[in-house]
Amino acid sequence: MPRSRRPFAPVIIGGGVMGCSIAFHLARAGRRPIVVDKGPAAGAGSTSASSALIRFNYSALDAVKLAWESAQLWQRWPEFLGVADELGHARLIRTGMLVLDSPATALSRVQQHFDVVGIPYEALDATALHDRFPTLDLGRFLPPHRIDDPDFWSDAHGPQITAYLTPDAGFVDDPMLAAHNLMVAAQRYGAEFHFRAEVTEIRRADGRVSEVVLEDGTTLEASIVVNAAGPHSSAINRMAGVATTGIQTRALRQEVHVVPAPQGCSIDDGGVAIADADLGTYLRPQLGGTFLIGGLEPECDPLVWVSDPDVFDENPTAEVWEAQTTRAARRITNLGVPNRPTGLAALYDVSDDWLPVYDRTDLDGFYTAIGTSGNQFKNAPMVGLLMTELIEACEEGHDHDLHPVLVTGPITGQSIDLGQFSRRRKVHATTNSVLG
């Protein structure tokens, strides 16, 4: 006998790629979500600054399943959305991703996950790596050092580095457009979007969320509220009175830099994305003949936590620029580095263990899709489905804390255990960077 469906109109706080995905899936399920965001447009916040990497190398099995399932949807993006967008559709650009061997990459465990899920990969020893990518220095430099540390310039040590290559990895060419695509698709099914609409109060009644109040005085009745506010998520949790429950999130300032792509590293001549935990960087080719360089939070680098996500320096700094580009140049022997910083600074919404929280809370009706930690853009197509099935189950009385909801991937048929993303999980000691 099918479950009865208690009517509710969810309010989603946050109009980035996550909030738009949640709105799309909820609307397609017959709900009429209302999305509110203090920003000017869909994806205009941290989504717009995402490196938008599509990769599968996570330390937890269900995280690998989620990334692989989401990649299948990115590959079918217009078909998945089922609606035209006058701005066009975001595209998945497949480059492949090279993950260099390092203790931080949990290489053997990740490859075991790949085998379970069925993700193609190719293991490369040092000889094969040199033949395929001759511009790479195959030295091992672990642990990463600050560039003002004399040990930074020490010679490589130990055997030459090895790697594995996942050919289906790549990046989405326009993350903000992806959020817009999801918004348009959600609107087709009846979702409403309100931008420049700041939340100032979240009210409760009888132990349940009841209303969301906006800065202009508008009060939205809301028996269901989803916090998808990105770097503002901790402030929204405090507003709802759930800030001290389980895994916490904080806003972290991060820089990504842009340099000309050297020969052998551009999209046109076989360049791949590279995760190099040995030196503490990641690299990604992009359209237009340039190359992105970001950091993997090596222990030697201070983390720049931001107390107010509305007030931070959005310009790259000479210090971080020099550190990240110099590290990249140790690995890519023909990398040319411009004289001045080019790139941007943005915020991650970082959880205690760099894995997301897709969960209910101890306040009935209040749900979170937070702690995306700079590594969850890739999972946006599926996060909306995870949250929709979680909300539907909990609102019909399912005890998710006792029996975590399982979600079946629509393409692969893989079962994803949402207990992996619970607010009550033990902090994963092996995850301490954007790699997750």
C-alpha positions as CSV (number, residue, x, y, z in Angstrom):
1,M,0.0,0.0,0.0
2,P,1.6,3.3,-1.0
3,R,2.4,5.9,1.7
4,S,0.1,8.9,2.0
5,R,1.8,12.2,1.2
6,R,1.4,14.9,3.8
7,P,1.4,18.2,1.9
8,F,4.2,20.7,2.6
9,A,5.8,23.6,0.8
10,P,9.5,23.6,1.6
11,V,11.6,26.8,2.0
12,I,15.1,26.4,0.8
13,I,17.7,28.9,2.1
14,G,20.4,29.2,-0.6
15,G,20.2,29.6,-4.3
16,G,23.5,28.1,-5.3
17,V,23.9,24.9,-7.2
18,M,22.9,22.8,-4.2
19,G,19.8,24.8,-3.4
20,C,18.7,24.8,-7.0
21,S,19.2,21.1,-7.3
22,I,17.1,20.5,-4.1
23,A,14.4,22.8,-5.5
24,F,14.4,20.9,-8.8
25,H,14.0,17.5,-7.3
26,L,11.5,18.6,-4.7
27,A,9.4,20.3,-7.4
28,R,9.6,17.4,-9.7
29,A,8.3,15.2,-6.8
30,G,5.2,17.4,-6.6
31,R,6.2,19.8,-3.9
32,R,6.3,23.6,-4.5
33,P,9.5,24.8,-3.0
34,I,10.4,28.4,-2.4
35,V,14.1,29.3,-2.7
36,V,15.4,32.5,-0.9
37,D,18.9,33.8,-1.3
38,K,20.5,37.1,-0.3
39,G,22.5,37.2,-3.5
40,P,21.4,38.6,-6.9
41,A,21.0,35.4,-9.0
42,A,21.2,31.6,-9.0
43,G,24.8,30.4,-8.3
44,A,26.1,34.0,-7.8
45,G,27.8,33.1,-4.5
46,S,30.4,30.4,-3.9
47,T,29.1,28.3,-6.7
48,S,30.3,30.9,-9.2
49,A,33.9,30.5,-7.9
50,S,33.9,26.7,-8.0
51,S,36.7,24.9,-9.9
52,A,33.8,22.5,-10.8
53,L,36.0,19.4,-10.9
54,I,34.3,16.2,-11.7
55,R,36.3,13.4,-10.0
56,F,35.6,10.2,-8.1
57,N,38.6,9.8,-5.7
58,Y,37.0,9.9,-2.2
59,S,38.1,8.0,0.9
60,A,34.6,6.8,1.7
61,L,32.7,4.3,-0.5
62,D,29.4,6.1,-0.5
63,A,31.1,9.3,-1.4
64,V,32.6,7.5,-4.4
65,K,29.2,6.1,-5.4
66,L,27.7,9.6,-5.2
67,A,30.4,11.2,-7.3
68,W,30.1,8.5,-10.0
69,E,26.3,8.6,-10.2
70,S,26.4,12.4,-10.4
71,A,29.0,12.2,-13.3
72,Q,26.5,10.1,-15.2
73,L,23.9,12.9,-14.9
74,W,26.4,15.6,-15.9
75,Q,27.0,13.6,-19.0
76,R,23.3,13.6,-19.7
77,W,22.7,17.2,-18.5
78,P,20.1,18.5,-21.0
79,E,18.3,15.2,-21.0
80,F,18.4,15.0,-17.2
81,L,16.9,18.5,-16.8
82,G,14.3,18.0,-19.5
83,V,14.0,21.7,-20.2
84,A,15.6,24.3,-22.5
85,D,17.4,27.3,-21.0
86,E,17.7,30.4,-23.1
87,L,21.3,30.8,-21.8
88,G,22.2,27.3,-23.0
89,H,23.4,24.4,-20.9
90,A,26.5,23.9,-18.9
91,R,28.9,21.2,-20.3
92,L,31.0,18.5,-18.9
93,I,34.5,18.7,-20.3
94,R,36.3,15.4,-20.0
95,T,40.0,15.7,-19.4
96,G,40.7,12.8,-17.2
97,M,42.3,13.2,-13.8
98,L,45.8,12.1,-12.7
99,V,46.1,11.3,-8.9
100,L,49.7,11.2,-7.8
101,D,50.5,8.6,-5.1
102,S,50.7,10.1,-1.6
103,P,49.6,8.9,1.9
104,A,47.0,11.7,1.7
105,T,45.3,10.2,-1.3
106,A,44.6,6.8,0.3
107,L,45.5,5.3,-3.1
108,S,44.9,1.6,-2.4
109,R,41.6,2.2,-0.5
110,V,40.3,4.5,-3.3
111,Q,41.1,2.0,-6.0
112,Q,39.3,-0.7,-4.0
113,H,36.2,1.6,-4.0
114,F,36.6,2.1,-7.8
115,D,36.6,-1.7,-8.2
116,V,33.4,-2.0,-6.2
117,V,31.6,0.8,-8.0
118,G,33.0,-0.1,-11.5
119,I,34.9,3.1,-12.2
120,P,37.5,2.8,-14.9
121,Y,41.0,3.8,-13.9
122,E,44.5,3.0,-15.1
123,A,47.4,2.5,-12.7
124,L,50.7,4.1,-13.9
125,D,54.1,3.2,-12.7
126,A,56.9,5.8,-13.0
127,T,57.9,4.6,-16.5
128,A,54.4,4.8,-17.8
129,L,53.9,8.1,-16.1
130,H,57.0,9.6,-17.7
131,D,56.0,8.3,-21.1
132,R,52.5,9.7,-20.9
133,F,53.3,13.0,-19.1
134,P,57.0,13.8,-19.9
135,T,56.7,17.4,-18.5
136,L,56.1,16.0,-14.9
137,D,58.9,15.8,-12.4
138,L,58.4,12.4,-10.8
139,G,60.2,13.2,-7.5
140,R,58.6,12.7,-4.1
141,F,58.7,15.8,-1.9
142,L,56.4,14.8,0.9
143,P,55.6,16.4,3.3
144,P,54.8,19.7,1.7
145,H,56.7,22.7,3.1
146,R,56.3,26.4,3.1
147,I,58.4,27.9,0.3
148,D,60.3,30.1,2.9
149,D,61.3,26.8,4.6
150,P,64.8,25.7,3.4
151,D,63.5,22.1,3.2
152,F,61.2,23.2,0.4
153,W,64.2,23.2,-1.9
154,S,65.5,19.8,-0.8
155,D,66.1,17.2,-3.4
156,A,63.4,14.6,-4.1
157,H,63.7,11.4,-2.1
158,G,62.7,7.8,-2.3
159,P,61.4,6.0,-5.4
160,Q,59.8,8.0,-8.2
161,I,56.2,8.7,-7.8
162,T,53.4,6.6,-9.3
163,A,49.8,7.5,-10.0
164,Y,46.4,6.4,-11.4
165,L,44.4,8.0,-14.1
166,T,40.5,8.2,-14.2
167,P,39.7,9.0,-17.9
168,D,36.0,10.0,-17.1
169,A,37.0,12.9,-14.9
170,G,37.0,16.5,-16.0
171,F,35.2,19.7,-15.1
172,V,31.9,21.6,-15.8
173,D,32.7,24.6,-18.0
174,D,30.3,27.1,-16.3
175,P,29.2,26.4,-12.7
176,M,27.0,29.4,-12.4
177,L,25.2,28.4,-15.6
178,A,24.7,24.9,-14.2
179,A,22.9,26.5,-11.2
180,H,20.8,28.6,-13.6
181,N,19.9,25.5,-15.6
182,L,18.6,23.8,-12.4
183,M,16.7,26.9,-11.5
184,V,14.9,27.0,-14.8
185,A,14.1,23.3,-14.6
186,A,12.8,23.7,-11.1
187,Q,10.6,26.7,-12.1
188,R,9.0,24.5,-14.8
189,Y,7.7,22.2,-12.1
190,G,6.4,25.1,-9.9
191,A,9.4,26.2,-7.8
192,E,9.6,29.9,-6.8
193,F,12.9,31.8,-6.5
194,H,13.4,35.0,-4.6
195,F,16.8,36.7,-4.8
196,R,18.1,39.7,-2.8
197,A,16.0,38.1,0.0
198,E,17.9,37.8,3.2
199,V,16.7,35.5,6.0
200,T,16.7,37.3,9.4
201,E,14.8,34.9,11.6
202,I,13.7,31.3,11.7
203,R,10.8,30.6,14.1
204,R,9.6,27.4,15.6
205,A,6.4,26.2,17.2
206,D,5.7,23.0,19.2
207,G,9.2,21.7,18.6
208,R,9.1,22.2,14.8
209,V,10.3,24.9,12.4
210,S,7.3,27.1,11.5
211,E,8.3,30.3,9.8
212,V,11.1,32.0,7.9
213,V,11.3,35.8,8.2
214,L,13.0,37.9,5.5
215,E,14.7,41.3,5.9
216,D,11.9,43.1,4.2
217,G,9.4,41.8,6.8
218,T,8.0,39.0,4.6
219,T,7.1,35.9,6.7
220,L,7.0,32.6,4.9
221,E,5.1,29.7,6.6
222,A,7.4,26.8,6.5
223,S,6.9,23.4,8.1
224,I,10.0,22.3,6.1
225,V,13.2,24.3,5.8
226,V,16.4,23.2,4.1
227,N,19.7,25.0,4.9
228,A,21.7,25.0,1.7
229,A,23.3,28.4,2.5
230,G,26.9,27.4,1.7
231,P,29.4,29.5,3.7
232,H,26.5,31.1,5.6
233,S,25.3,27.7,6.8
234,S,26.6,28.0,10.3
235,A,24.8,31.3,10.7
236,I,21.5,29.8,9.5
237,N,21.9,26.9,11.9
238,R,22.4,29.3,14.8
239,M,19.3,31.2,13.7
240,A,17.4,28.0,13.8
241,G,18.9,27.0,17.2
242,V,20.7,23.9,16.0
243,A,24.3,25.1,15.9
244,T,25.6,22.8,18.6
245,T,24.3,19.6,17.1
246,G,26.8,17.1,15.7
247,I,29.3,18.0,12.9
248,Q,30.0,21.7,12.6
249,T,30.7,23.9,9.6
250,R,32.9,27.1,9.2
251,A,33.7,29.4,6.3
252,L,37.2,29.0,5.0
253,R,38.9,31.5,2.6
254,Q,40.6,29.8,-0.3
255,E,42.5,31.1,-3.4
256,V,42.6,29.6,-6.9
257,H,45.1,31.0,-9.4
258,V,45.3,31.1,-13.1
259,V,48.4,30.7,-15.3
260,P,49.0,30.0,-19.0
261,A,48.9,26.3,-19.7
262,P,52.3,25.0,-20.6
263,Q,52.9,22.7,-23.6
264,G,51.4,19.3,-22.8
265,C,49.0,20.7,-20.2
266,S,46.3,22.4,-22.2
267,I,43.0,20.9,-23.1
268,D,44.0,21.0,-26.8
269,D,47.2,18.9,-26.3
270,G,46.1,16.3,-23.8
271,G,46.3,18.1,-20.5
272,V,44.6,16.4,-17.5
273,A,43.5,17.5,-14.1
274,I,46.1,16.6,-11.4
275,A,45.8,16.0,-7.7
276,D,49.2,16.3,-6.2
277,A,49.0,15.9,-2.4
278,D,52.7,15.2,-2.4
279,L,53.2,19.0,-2.9
280,G,49.8,20.1,-1.6
281,T,48.3,21.4,-4.9
282,Y,45.7,20.5,-7.5
283,L,45.8,21.6,-11.1
284,R,43.1,21.8,-13.8
285,P,43.2,22.8,-17.4
286,Q,40.5,25.1,-18.6
287,L,39.1,26.4,-21.8
288,G,41.1,29.3,-23.3
289,G,44.6,27.8,-22.8
290,T,45.0,28.5,-19.1
291,F,45.5,26.4,-16.1
292,L,44.0,26.6,-12.6
293,I,46.1,26.0,-9.5
294,G,44.5,25.4,-6.1
295,G,45.6,24.2,-2.7
296,L,45.0,20.9,-0.9
297,E,45.4,22.3,2.6
298,P,48.9,20.9,3.5
299,E,49.6,21.0,7.2
300,C,52.3,23.6,6.7
301,D,49.8,26.2,5.4
302,P,47.6,28.2,7.9
303,L,43.9,27.9,7.3
304,V,42.2,31.3,7.0
305,W,38.8,30.9,8.8
306,V,36.3,33.7,8.2
307,S,33.9,34.7,10.9
308,D,31.7,36.8,8.6
309,P,31.2,35.4,5.2
310,D,30.0,38.8,3.9
311,V,33.4,40.4,4.7
312,F,36.5,38.9,3.3
313,D,39.2,39.8,0.8
314,E,38.2,38.4,-2.7
315,N,41.6,39.3,-4.3
316,P,44.4,36.8,-4.5
317,T,47.4,37.5,-2.3
318,A,51.1,37.5,-3.4
319,E,52.0,35.1,-0.6
320,V,49.5,32.4,-1.5
321,W,50.1,33.0,-5.2
322,E,53.8,32.5,-4.8
323,A,53.4,29.3,-2.7
324,Q,50.9,27.6,-4.9
325,T,52.5,28.4,-8.3
326,T,56.0,27.6,-7.0
327,R,54.7,24.2,-5.8
328,A,53.1,23.6,-9.2
329,A,56.3,24.5,-10.9
330,R,58.3,21.9,-9.0
331,R,56.0,19.3,-10.5
332,I,55.5,20.7,-14.0
333,T,58.9,21.5,-15.3
334,N,57.9,23.8,-18.1
335,L,55.3,25.9,-16.2
336,G,55.7,29.6,-16.7
337,V,54.6,31.8,-13.8
338,P,53.4,35.4,-14.4
339,N,54.9,38.2,-12.2
340,R,51.7,39.1,-10.5
341,P,48.8,37.2,-9.0
342,T,45.9,36.3,-11.2
343,G,42.8,34.4,-9.9
344,L,40.3,34.8,-7.1
345,A,39.6,34.1,-3.5
346,A,36.3,32.6,-2.4
347,L,34.9,30.6,0.5
348,Y,34.4,26.9,1.3
349,D,31.8,25.8,3.7
350,V,34.0,23.3,5.6
351,S,32.8,20.6,7.9
352,D,34.9,19.1,10.8
353,D,36.0,16.3,8.5
354,W,35.6,17.9,5.1
355,L,32.7,15.6,4.2
356,P,29.2,17.1,3.7
357,V,26.2,16.9,6.0
358,Y,23.1,15.8,4.1
359,D,20.7,15.2,7.0
360,R,17.8,16.1,9.2
361,T,18.4,18.0,12.5
362,D,17.1,17.7,16.0
363,L,14.6,20.4,15.1
364,D,11.7,18.7,13.3
365,G,11.3,19.9,9.7
366,F,14.8,21.5,9.5
367,Y,17.2,19.8,7.2
368,T,20.8,20.6,6.1
369,A,22.8,20.2,2.9
370,I,25.9,21.9,4.2
371,G,29.6,21.3,4.8
372,T,30.3,21.0,1.1
373,S,34.0,21.8,1.8
374,G,34.9,22.8,-1.7
375,N,34.4,19.3,-3.1
376,Q,30.7,18.8,-3.6
377,F,29.8,20.8,-6.7
378,K,30.3,17.6,-8.7
379,N,27.5,16.0,-6.7
380,A,24.9,18.6,-7.2
381,P,22.8,16.6,-9.6
382,M,22.3,13.9,-7.0
383,V,22.2,16.0,-3.8
384,G,18.7,17.2,-4.7
385,L,17.5,13.6,-5.0
386,L,19.2,12.6,-1.7
387,M,17.6,15.5,0.1
388,T,14.2,14.9,-1.5
389,E,14.1,11.2,-0.5
390,L,15.4,12.0,3.0
391,I,12.8,14.6,3.6
392,E,10.0,12.5,2.2
393,A,11.0,9.5,4.4
394,C,11.4,11.6,7.6
395,E,8.2,13.5,7.1
396,E,6.4,10.1,6.8
397,G,7.8,9.0,10.2
398,H,11.0,7.1,9.2
399,D,13.7,7.2,11.9
400,H,16.7,8.2,9.7
401,D,19.0,8.3,12.7
402,L,18.3,4.7,13.6
403,H,17.9,3.4,10.0
404,P,19.6,5.7,7.5
405,V,17.8,6.2,4.3
406,L,19.2,4.4,1.2
407,V,19.0,6.1,-2.2
408,T,19.3,4.2,-5.4
409,G,21.2,5.9,-8.2
410,P,18.9,6.3,-11.2
411,I,21.6,5.5,-13.7
412,T,23.9,3.0,-12.1
413,G,21.5,1.4,-9.7
414,Q,24.1,1.8,-6.9
415,S,22.7,2.1,-3.3
416,I,24.0,5.2,-1.5
417,D,23.8,5.1,2.3
418,L,22.9,8.6,3.6
419,G,24.3,7.5,7.0
420,Q,27.7,8.4,5.6
421,F,26.6,12.0,5.6
422,S,24.9,12.1,9.0
423,R,25.4,15.0,11.4
424,R,26.0,12.3,14.1
425,R,28.8,10.4,12.4
426,K,32.2,10.1,14.0
427,V,34.6,12.6,12.5
428,H,36.7,10.9,9.8
429,A,40.3,11.2,10.9
430,T,41.6,10.4,7.4
431,T,39.9,13.4,5.7
432,N,41.6,16.7,6.2
433,S,41.5,18.5,2.9
434,V,39.3,19.3,-0.1
435,L,40.0,15.8,-1.4
436,G,37.4,14.5,1.1
